[in-house]
Amino acid sequence: MSLADSDRELVVEELEREPTPAEAALFENLWSEHCAYRSSRPLLSAFESEGEQVVVGPGDDAAVVALPGDDDGETYITMGIESHNHPSYVDPFDGAATGVGGIVRDTLSMGAYPIALADSLYFGAFDREHSRYLLEGVVEGISHYGNCIGVPTVAGSVDFHSDYEGNPLVNVACIGLTDEERLVTAEAQEPGNKLVLVGNATGRDGLGGASFASEDLAEDAETEDRPAVQVGDPYAEKLLIEANEVLIEEGLIESARDLGAAGLGGASSELVAKGGLGAHIELERVHQREPNMSALEILLAESQERMCYEVEPEHVDRVEEIAERFDLGCSVIGEVTDGNYVCTFDGSEAQSASDDPDGEQSEPRKRETVVDVDAHFLGEGAPMNDLAHEEPSEPETDLPEVDLEAAFDVVVSSPNTASKRWVYRQYDHEVGVRTSVGPGDDAAIVAIREAETGLALSAGAAPNWTDAAPYEGARAIALENATNVAAKGATPLAAVDCLNGGNPEKPDVYGGFRGIVDGLADMCETLSAPVVGGNVSLYNDSATGPIPPTPTLALVGTKDGYDAPPLSVESEGELLLVGDRGLEADGTRLGGSEYLAQFGGSDAFPSLPETPSEIVETLAAVANDEATLAVHDVSHGGLAVSLAEMVSEDAGLEVSIPADSEPAAALFHEQPGRALVQTDSPAAVREAFDGVAPVVALGEATDRGTLELSVGDRTLERSAGAIRSLRDTLEAELE
């Protein structure tokens, strides 16, 4: 680890002396891109983060949002999302597992109990052996950790794109449950309160993790950067979850922060800085699992399953009793002060912060001050980057000519559009008995019985979309996630984002990143879904090049009750397509589609609906109507894939595409904001969408268990069994 020369000059100017090795390392980590958002923070003001439902917005460990319709008191949910991209490349199992652990502890630090996880995963081309190795390791890590701690993984996404080959993405979101009385924040409250470290002992794993996450991945990263990857212990995390619950219930915690990036130094300094305070920490008091650890190692190790609590002095004994009850380590490491952030070490060989600035050492002492800085300067003093950018160019139209039946089979069986059952069947998505609708549907629904509310959750991005058109693609991602929750009868409440990009020092990469920020912000504001928190992960660049700009969005919506229309059709009822303007004679654009990804060519991204908010609200209302039998979002893979997904052994579809439509465009374009609705009352659906979006009658359900699809003078027929075989791509290749 080394502090950049320009940053060192600022530090020396502020401190009026050279930083100690521990201070230099602390600044290097906390001023890294991963922690300080030096290239992204200037852009994040584009997001609307306020609303009457927002209790705690961006800046804390997790956001807090009030649920509507709770007459008995304020029921809150917490929302957080994190990335663990570089660690998951170096060590896919531990990298992904500790990503789950970290976002769960962010939830705990708000006084919330974790109730649901969503994972959005991005890998290189599926036909590459290394991509499959990473996929298998990441899924195993997520399932192991989530299943062991008893938090269900209910939603997410998996995408494959050749530009993730040297740098996969692992984004994990967590939903927690709390209320007004339990709420805790990461803002220190009062000088004289004690700082208590609870959880696993500190080792040397994860040293420099924050700075490692702020650099391009080198070709030898899998071997050379292994020490920067943390090692998780889900059983200790489960104990920490339950201990945290007791601490919150007994009102023993004044503020809290989980130990993640930059370890103890990051958590404790940020905690006091947010309160405009300081701290005095005695580093040797930290319970350790390895001998002879230095002050710097204790300060920056990212050992997992640890929490830093601010506790009033009279409550310290009780906190220690609870930690012992749950077999967790507990150390009173210092106290909150109204001065600087100060760390001392008994027996340290590190340079003392009180050494003579002219270079002469003070007399040797047993206890040395290894850090003595202003906490606010440490956390907020990093200068922001002013980077050049290039606006992405719009692709030309160059469409391939492909046999329609062959195209159907290839697109439906593509790893991107195929069933992800191989992934989510490894997750326990029912633990906690709140899951009403689980993985594999448009959105999950979690029962919040405390407020008699169904919480719908959708999470993911679309690399093909944002690779083709960063701004419009990001707008489409927000709309698609909103359409997913609307298909289950819910309306958007709030969202968190994980903004992933390549090396921002490259103007074309930074231009694409700016595009996804603005696009996501614009559509979320249009949908009245405030973006209440998030994460930024840059320098996702490797020897194979930068990743596509990837704005993962985790969006929640609410509805009365916990039931929702299914995705699969029943054997009787008419099928309508709502929101699609691509069935007109001139078709629509195929840019960003799986069709072009499979067969080559290029095209502009399809235009988006003019009234997206009205479409989402109307679709949610229609989904809740008694006459509605099934609803399914239309997006990845286009109409062809959505129709195939609605067919089962018990019920099929007989569908006819209007004769004046261009077949490839009609079946495979991926304009979001569309849905298939099976209903007993087509007239009511048309009336609901009158003046909002077009409604096209496609056909009706049958009891034959087949998809019979007519496009112009062409007829395609596939049985439910044949479709299942096409869609079992991951299952067939990975079993």
Residue pairs with C-beta under 8 A, 6 or more apart in sequence:
1 24
1 25
1 28
1 29
1 208
1 211
2 24
2 28
3 11
3 19
3 24
3 25
3 27
3 28
3 31
4 28
6 383
7 27
7 28
7 31
7 382
7 383
8 19
8 24
10 381
10 383
11 19
11 23
11 24
11 27
12 18
12 19
14 373
14 374
14 377
14 381
15 23
15 373
16 357
17 353
17 355
17 357
18 357
19 27
20 350
20 351
20 352
20 353
20 355
20 370
20 371
21 296
21 350
21 351
21 370
22 295
22 296
22 299
22 343
22 350
22 370
22 371
23 353
23 370
23 371
23 372
23 373
25 208
25 296
25 299
25 300
26 262
26 265
26 269
26 299
26 300
26 371
26 373
26 378
27 378
28 211
29 35
29 208
29 210
29 211
29 261
29 262
29 265
29 266
29 300
30 36
30 210
30 262
30 265
30 266
30 269
30 378
30 379
30 382
31 38
31 381
31 382
32 210
32 211
32 213
32 214
33 39
33 40
33 213
33 214
33 504
33 536
33 538
33 539
34 210
34 211
34 213
34 214
34 261
34 537
35 210
35 214
35 261
35 262
35 266
36 382
37 44
37 536
38 382
38 383
38 384
38 385
39 384
39 385
39 387
39 504
39 510
39 538
40 499
40 504
40 513
40 517
40 536
40 538
41 384
42 384
42 385
42 386
43 513
43 514
43 517
43 518
44 58
44 517
44 536
46 517
46 518
46 521
46 522
47 58
47 497
47 517
47 520
47 521
47 524
47 525
47 530
47 531
48 521
48 524
48 525
48 530
48 531
49 57
49 58
49 530
49 531
49 532
49 533
50 57
50 530
51 494
51 528
51 530
53 65
53 66
53 67
53 68
53 493
53 494
53 530
54 63
54 64
54 65
54 66
54 494
54 530
54 532
55 64
55 65
55 66
55 76
55 183
56 62
56 63
56 64
56 110
56 183
56 185
56 532
57 63
57 530
57 532
57 533
58 531
58 532
58 533
58 534
59 274
59 533
60 110
60 185
60 186
60 187
60 533
61 80
61 105
61 106
61 107
61 109
61 110
61 186
61 256
61 257
61 258
62 78
62 79
62 80
62 106
62 107
62 109
62 110
62 112
62 174
62 176
62 533
63 78
63 79
63 80
63 494
63 496
63 532
63 533
64 76
64 77
64 78
64 79
64 110
64 112
64 178
64 183
65 76
65 77
65 78
65 79
65 493
65 494
65 532
65 556
66 74
66 75
66 76
67 75
67 76
67 77
67 448
67 451
67 453
67 455
67 493
67 558
68 453
68 493
68 558
69 451
69 452
69 453
69 558
69 560
70 450
70 451
70 452
70 453
73 179
73 180
74 179
74 180
75 177
75 179
75 448
75 450
75 451
75 453
76 112
76 177
76 178
76 179
76 180
76 183
77 112
77 175
77 176
77 177
77 178
77 448
77 455
77 556
78 107
78 110
78 112
78 174
78 175
78 176
78 177
78 178
79 173
79 174
79 175
79 176
79 494
79 495
79 496
79 532
79 533
79 554
79 556
80 103
80 106
80 107
80 173
80 174
80 176
80 496
80 533
81 103
81 171
81 172
81 173
81 174
81 496
81 497
81 498
81 533
81 534
81 535
81 552
81 554
82 99
82 102
82 103
82 106
82 171
82 172
82 260
82 498
82 535
83 99
83 169
83 170
83 171
83 172
83 498
83 500
83 535
83 537
84 95
84 96
84 98
84 99
84 102
84 170
84 172
85 167
85 168
85 169
85 170
85 213
85 500
85 537
85 540
86 95
86 167
86 212
86 213
86 217
86 221
86 225
86 228
86 540
87 94
87 95
87 98
87 99
87 209
87 212
87 213
87 228
87 229
87 230
88 95
88 96
88 99
88 134
88 137
88 138
88 141
88 168
88 170
89 95
89 134
89 166
89 167
89 168
89 217
89 221
89 222
89 542
90 221
90 222
90 225
90 226
90 228
90 229
91 137
91 222
91 226
91 229
92 133
92 134
92 136
92 137
92 138
92 140
92 141
92 168
93 137
93 138
93 140
93 141
93 144
94 141
94 229
94 230
94 231
94 232
95 138
95 141
95 170
95 229
96 137
96 138
96 139
96 140
96 141
96 142
96 145
96 170
96 172
97 141
97 142
97 144
97 145
97 232
97 234
98 145
98 229
98 230
98 231
98 232
98 304
99 142
99 170
99 172
100 117
100 119
100 141
100 142
100 145
100 146
100 149
100 172
100 232
101 145
101 149
101 232
101 234
101 237
101 304
101 305
102 258
102 260
102 304
103 117
103 172
103 173
103 174
104 114
104 117
104 149
104 151
104 174
104 237
104 241
105 237
105 240
105 258
105 259
105 260
105 305
105 307
106 174
106 258
106 260
107 113
107 114
107 174
107 175
107 176
108 114
108 176
108 240
108 241
108 244
108 256
108 258
108 307
109 184
109 186
109 256
109 257
109 258
109 307
110 176
110 178
110 183
110 184
110 185
110 256
111 178
111 182
111 183
111 184
111 248
111 253
111 256
112 176
112 177
112 178
112 182
113 176
113 177
113 178
113 241
113 245
114 149
114 151
114 174
114 175
114 176
114 241
115 151
115 152
115 175
115 176
115 177
115 432
115 434
115 446
116 151
116 152
116 153
116 154
116 155
116 174
116 175
116 434
116 435
116 444
116 446
116 455
116 457
117 142
117 146
117 151
117 152
117 153
117 154
117 172
117 173
117 174
117 175
118 153
118 154
118 155
118 156
118 172
118 173
118 174
118 175
118 444
118 457
118 459
118 554
119 142
119 153
119 156
119 170
119 171
119 172
119 173
119 459
120 156
120 157
120 158
120 169
120 171
120 172
120 173
120 459
120 460
120 461
120 498
120 552
120 554
121 135
121 138
121 139
121 156
121 157
121 158
121 159
121 168
121 169
121 170
121 171
121 423
122 158
122 159
122 160
122 161
122 164
122 168
122 169
122 171
122 461
122 463
122 500
122 547
122 550
123 131
123 134
123 135
123 138
123 158
123 159
123 160
123 164
123 168
124 130
124 131
124 134
124 160
124 161
124 162
124 163
124 164
124 165
124 166
124 168
124 544
125 131
125 160
125 161
125 162
125 165
126 132
126 135
126 160
126 415
126 729
126 730
126 733
128 165
130 165
131 160
131 164
131 165
131 168
132 733
132 734
134 168
135 158
135 734
136 734
138 168
138 170
139 423
139 426
140 426
142 153
142 170
142 172
142 427
143 153
143 426
143 427
143 428
144 234
145 232
145 234
145 237
146 152
146 153
146 427
146 428
147 427
147 428
147 431
148 234
148 235
148 237
148 238
149 234
149 237
149 238
149 241
150 238
150 241
150 428
150 431
150 432
151 174
151 431
151 432
152 427
152 428
152 429
152 430
152 431
152 432
152 434
152 435
153 424
153 427
153 428
153 429
153 439
154 429
154 435
154 438
154 439
154 444
154 446
154 457
155 439
155 443
155 444
155 457
155 458
155 459
156 423
156 424
156 439
156 459
156 460
157 420
157 459
157 460
157 461
158 420
158 423
159 416
159 460
159 461
159 462
159 463
160 415
160 416
161 463
161 464
161 467
161 547
161 548
163 463
163 467
163 544
163 545
163 546
163 547
163 548
164 463
164 547
164 548
165 542
165 544
166 217
166 542
166 543
166 544
166 545
167 217
167 540
167 541
167 542
167 544
167 547
169 500
169 537
169 540
169 547
169 550
169 552
171 459
171 498
171 500
171 535
171 552
173 459
173 496
173 498
173 554
175 446
175 455
175 457
175 556
177 448
177 450
179 450
182 248
182 249
184 248
184 253
184 254
184 255
184 256
185 255
185 274
186 255
186 256
186 257
186 270
186 271
186 274
187 255
187 271
187 274
187 275
188 254
188 255
188 271
188 272
188 274
188 275
188 277
188 279
188 310
188 336
189 254
189 255
189 275
189 310
189 336
190 254
190 312
190 336
191 277
191 335
191 336
191 337
191 338
192 313
192 335
192 336
193 254
193 310
193 311
193 312
193 313
193 335
193 336
194 310
194 311
194 312
194 313
194 316
194 332
194 334
194 335
194 336
195 268
195 271
195 279
195 281
195 308
195 309
195 310
195 311
195 332
195 333
195 334
195 335
195 336
196 308
196 309
196 310
196 311
196 316
196 319
196 320
196 330
196 331
196 332
196 333
197 259
197 264
197 286
197 287
197 306
197 307
197 308
197 309
197 329
197 330
197 331
197 333
198 240
198 243
198 306
198 307
198 309
198 319
198 323
198 328
198 329
198 330
199 236
199 240
199 259
199 305
199 306
199 307
199 328
199 329
200 233
200 236
200 289
200 303
200 304
200 305
200 306
200 328
200 329
201 287
201 288
201 289
201 303
201 329
202 263
202 264
202 286
202 287
202 288
202 289
202 290
202 293
202 298
202 301
202 303
202 306
203 288
203 289
203 290
203 301
203 303
204 227
204 290
204 293
204 297
204 301
205 227
205 229
205 230
205 231
205 301
205 302
205 303
205 304
206 227
206 228
206 229
206 230
206 231
206 263
206 301
206 302
206 303
206 304
207 227
207 228
207 297
207 300
207 301
207 302
208 227
208 228
208 300
209 228
209 229
209 230
209 261
209 262
209 302
210 261
210 262
210 266
210 302
212 225
212 228
213 261
213 537
213 539
214 538
214 539
215 539
216 503
216 539
216 541
216 542
217 225
217 540
217 541
217 542
217 543
218 224
218 225
218 542
218 543
219 542
219 543
221 542
230 302
230 303
230 304
231 303
231 304
232 304
232 305
233 304
233 305
236 304
236 305
236 328
237 304
237 305
239 326
239 327
239 328
240 305
240 307
240 326
240 328
242 326
243 322
243 323
243 325
243 326
243 328
244 307
246 322
246 325
246 326
247 253
247 309
247 319
247 322
250 318
250 322
252 309
252 311
252 315
252 318
252 319
252 322
253 309
253 310
253 311
254 309
254 310
254 311
254 312
255 271
255 275
255 309
255 310
256 271
256 307
256 308
256 309
256 310
257 267
257 268
257 270
257 271
257 307
257 308
258 267
258 306
258 307
258 308
259 266
259 267
259 302
259 303
259 304
259 306
259 307
259 308
260 266
260 267
260 302
261 302
262 300
262 302
263 299
263 300
263 301
263 302
263 303
264 281
264 286
264 298
264 299
264 300
264 301
264 306
264 308
264 333
265 299
265 300
265 343
265 371
267 308
268 279
268 281
268 308
268 333
268 334
268 341
269 279
269 341
269 375
269 378
269 379
270 379
271 279
271 308
271 310
272 278
272 279
272 336
272 337
272 341
272 375
273 341
273 375
273 376
273 378
273 379
273 380
275 336
276 376
277 336
277 337
277 338
277 375
278 336
278 337
278 338
278 339
278 340
278 341
278 342
278 374
278 375
279 334
279 335
279 336
279 337
279 341
279 342
279 375
280 334
280 335
280 337
280 339
280 342
280 343
280 344
281 333
281 334
281 342
281 343
281 344
282 333
282 334
282 343
282 344
282 345
282 346
283 295
283 298
283 299
283 333
283 343
283 344
283 345
283 348
283 370
284 298
284 345
284 346
284 347
285 331
285 332
285 333
285 334
286 298
286 331
286 333
287 329
287 330
287 331
288 298
289 303
293 301
294 348
294 349
294 350
295 343
295 345
295 348
295 350
295 368
295 370
296 350
296 370
298 345
299 343
299 370
299 371
309 319
310 336
311 319
316 332
319 330
320 330
320 332
323 329
323 330
324 330
340 372
340 373
340 374
340 375
341 371
341 372
341 373
341 374
341 375
341 378
342 369
342 371
342 372
343 369
343 370
343 371
343 372
344 367
344 368
344 369
344 370
345 367
345 368
345 370
346 366
346 367
347 366
347 367
348 368
348 370
350 368
350 370
351 370
352 361
352 362
352 365
352 368
352 369
352 370
353 369
353 370
353 371
353 372
354 362
354 369
354 372
355 361
355 362
356 362
385 504
387 504
387 505
387 507
387 510
388 507
388 510
389 507
389 508
389 510
389 511
389 514
390 507
390 508
390 510
390 511
391 511
391 515
392 469
392 470
392 471
392 508
392 511
392 512
392 515
394 469
394 604
395 468
395 591
395 602
395 603
395 604
396 602
397 589
397 602
397 603
397 604
398 601
398 602
398 603
399 590
399 596
399 601
399 603
399 664
400 596
400 599
400 600
400 601
402 595
402 599
402 664
404 663
404 664
404 667
404 711
404 714
404 716
405 714
405 716
407 595
407 598
407 599
407 640
407 664
407 667
407 668
408 640
408 667
408 709
408 716
408 718
409 726
410 598
410 599
411 417
411 594
411 595
411 598
411 637
411 638
411 640
411 641
411 668
412 418
412 637
412 640
412 641
412 644
412 723
412 726
412 727
413 726
413 727
413 729
414 594
414 597
414 598
414 637
414 729
415 729
415 730
416 464
416 594
416 597
416 636
416 637
417 594
417 636
417 637
417 641
417 727
418 726
418 727
418 728
418 729
418 730
419 440
419 727
419 728
419 729
419 730
419 731
420 439
420 440
420 730
421 440
421 728
421 730
421 731
422 730
422 731
422 734
422 735
423 730
424 438
424 439
424 440
427 439
429 435
429 438
429 439
429 444
430 438
434 446
434 447
434 448
434 449
435 444
435 445
435 446
435 447
436 445
436 446
436 447
436 454
436 562
436 563
436 564
437 443
437 444
437 445
437 456
437 488
437 564
438 444
440 567
441 488
441 564
441 566
441 567
442 458
442 483
442 484
442 485
442 487
442 488
442 567
442 631
442 632
442 633
443 456
443 457
443 458
443 484
443 485
443 487
443 488
443 490
443 557
444 456
444 457
444 458
445 454
445 455
445 456
445 457
445 488
445 490
445 559
445 562
445 564
446 454
446 455
446 457
447 454
447 455
447 562
448 454
448 455
452 560
452 561
453 558
453 559
453 560
454 488
454 489
454 490
454 558
454 559
454 560
454 561
454 562
454 563
454 564
455 490
455 556
455 557
455 558
456 484
456 485
456 488
456 489
456 490
456 556
456 557
456 558
456 559
456 564
457 485
457 554
457 555
457 556
458 481
458 482
458 484
458 485
458 554
458 555
459 481
459 552
459 553
459 554
459 555
460 477
460 481
460 552
460 553
461 477
461 550
461 551
461 552
461 553
462 473
462 476
462 477
462 480
462 592
462 635
462 636
462 670
463 547
463 548
463 550
464 548
464 592
464 593
464 594
464 596
464 597
465 472
465 473
465 474
465 476
465 477
465 592
465 605
465 670
466 473
466 474
466 477
466 512
466 515
466 516
466 548
466 549
466 550
466 551
466 592
467 473
467 548
467 549
467 592
468 591
468 592
468 602
468 605
469 515
469 591
469 592
469 604
469 605
470 511
470 512
470 513
470 514
470 515
470 516
470 519
470 549
471 515
471 516
471 518
471 519
472 519
472 605
472 608
473 516
473 519
473 592
473 605
474 515
474 516
474 517
474 518
474 519
474 520
474 523
474 549
474 551
475 519
475 520
475 522
475 523
475 608
476 519
476 523
476 592
476 605
476 608
476 670
476 671
476 672
477 519
477 520
477 523
477 551
477 553
477 672
478 495
478 519
478 520
478 523
478 524
478 527
478 529
478 553
478 555
479 523
479 527
479 608
479 609
479 612
479 616
479 672
479 673
480 633
480 635
480 672
480 673
481 495
481 553
481 554
481 555
482 492
482 527
482 529
482 555
482 557
482 612
482 616
483 615
483 616
483 619
483 633
483 635
483 672
483 673
483 674
483 675
484 555
484 633
485 491
485 492
485 555
485 556
485 557
485 620
486 492
486 557
486 615
486 616
486 617
486 619
486 620
486 623
486 675
487 565
487 619
487 623
487 631
487 632
487 633
487 675
488 557
488 559
488 564
488 565
488 623
488 631
489 559
489 564
489 565
489 620
489 623
489 624
490 557
490 558
490 559
490 620
491 557
491 558
491 559
491 616
491 617
491 620
492 527
492 528
492 529
492 555
492 556
492 557
492 616
493 529
493 556
493 557
493 558
494 529
494 530
494 531
494 532
494 555
494 556
495 524
495 529
495 530
495 531
495 532
495 553
495 554
495 555
495 556
496 531
496 532
496 533
496 534
496 535
496 553
496 554
497 520
497 531
497 534
497 535
497 551
497 552
497 553
497 554
498 534
498 535
498 536
498 537
498 551
498 552
498 554
499 513
499 516
499 517
499 520
499 534
499 535
499 536
499 537
499 550
499 551
499 552
500 537
500 538
500 540
500 547
500 549
500 550
500 551
500 552
501 509
501 510
501 512
501 513
501 516
501 536
501 537
501 538
501 540
501 546
501 547
501 549
501 550
502 509
502 512
502 513
502 538
502 539
502 540
502 541
502 545
502 546
502 547
502 549
503 509
503 538
503 539
503 541
503 546
504 510
504 513
504 538
504 539
506 541
506 546
509 541
509 546
509 549
512 548
512 549
513 538
513 549
515 549
516 549
516 550
516 551
517 551
519 551
520 531
520 551
520 553
521 531
523 612
524 530
524 531
524 553
526 612
526 613
527 612
527 613
527 616
528 613
529 555
540 546
540 547
541 547
557 620
559 620
559 624
560 624
564 623
565 623
565 628
565 629
565 630
565 631
566 630
567 630
567 631
567 632
567 645
567 646
568 630
568 645
568 646
568 647
568 648
568 651
569 575
569 629
569 630
569 646
569 647
569 648
569 651
569 652
569 653
569 678
569 701
570 629
570 630
570 651
570 678
570 701
571 650
571 651
571 701
571 702
571 703
572 700
572 701
572 703
573 629
573 630
573 678
573 679
573 680
573 700
573 701
574 678
574 679
574 680
574 682
574 697
574 699
574 700
574 701
575 653
575 655
575 676
575 677
575 678
575 697
575 698
575 699
575 700
575 701
576 676
576 677
576 678
576 679
576 682
576 685
576 686
576 695
576 696
576 697
576 698
577 583
577 634
577 639
577 674
577 675
577 676
577 677
577 695
577 696
577 698
578 615
578 619
578 622
578 674
578 675
578 676
578 677
578 685
578 689
578 693
578 694
578 695
578 696
579 609
579 615
579 619
579 634
579 673
579 674
579 675
579 689
579 693
579 694
580 634
580 639
580 671
580 674
580 694
580 696
581 588
581 607
581 609
581 671
581 694
582 588
582 606
582 661
582 665
582 666
582 669
582 671
583 657
583 658
583 661
583 666
583 696
584 660
584 661
585 660
585 661
585 662
586 662
587 661
587 662
587 664
587 665
587 666
587 669
588 606
588 607
588 665
588 669
588 671
589 603
589 604
589 605
589 606
589 607
589 665
589 669
590 596
590 601
590 603
590 606
590 664
590 665
590 668
590 669
590 670
591 602
591 603
591 604
591 605
591 606
592 605
592 606
592 670
593 603
593 637
593 638
593 668
593 669
593 670
594 636
594 637
594 638
594 641
594 668
594 670
595 637
595 638
595 664
595 668
595 669
596 602
596 603
606 669
606 670
606 671
607 671
608 671
608 672
608 673
609 615
609 671
609 673
609 693
611 692
611 693
612 673
614 692
614 693
615 673
615 689
615 692
615 693
616 673
618 688
618 689
618 692
618 693
619 631
619 675
621 688
622 628
622 631
622 677
622 679
622 684
622 685
622 688
622 689
623 631
623 677
625 679
625 681
625 684
627 679
627 680
627 681
627 684
628 677
628 678
628 679
628 685
629 678
629 679
629 680
629 701
630 646
630 676
630 677
630 678
631 675
631 676
631 677
631 678
632 642
632 645
632 646
632 675
632 676
633 642
633 674
633 675
634 642
634 674
634 675
634 676
635 642
635 670
635 672
635 674
636 670
637 668
637 670
638 667
638 668
638 669
638 670
639 657
639 666
639 667
639 668
639 669
639 674
639 676
640 667
640 668
640 709
642 676
643 653
643 655
643 676
643 707
643 709
644 707
644 718
644 723
644 726
644 727
645 727
646 653
646 676
646 678
647 653
647 705
647 706
647 707
647 718
647 720
647 723
648 705
648 720
649 705
649 720
649 721
650 703
650 705
651 701
651 702
651 703
651 705
652 701
652 702
652 703
652 704
652 705
652 706
652 707
652 708
652 720
653 698
653 699
653 700
653 701
653 702
653 707
653 708
653 709
654 699
654 700
654 701
654 702
654 708
655 698
655 699
655 707
655 708
655 709
655 710
656 698
656 699
656 709
656 710
656 711
657 663
657 666
657 667
657 698
657 709
657 710
657 711
657 712
658 666
658 696
659 712
661 711
661 712
663 711
663 712
663 714
666 711
667 711
673 693
676 698
677 685
678 701
679 685
682 697
685 695
686 695
689 695
702 708
705 719
705 720
706 717
706 718
706 719
706 720
707 716
707 717
707 718
707 719
707 720
707 723
708 715
708 716
708 717
709 715
709 716
709 717
709 718
710 716
718 726
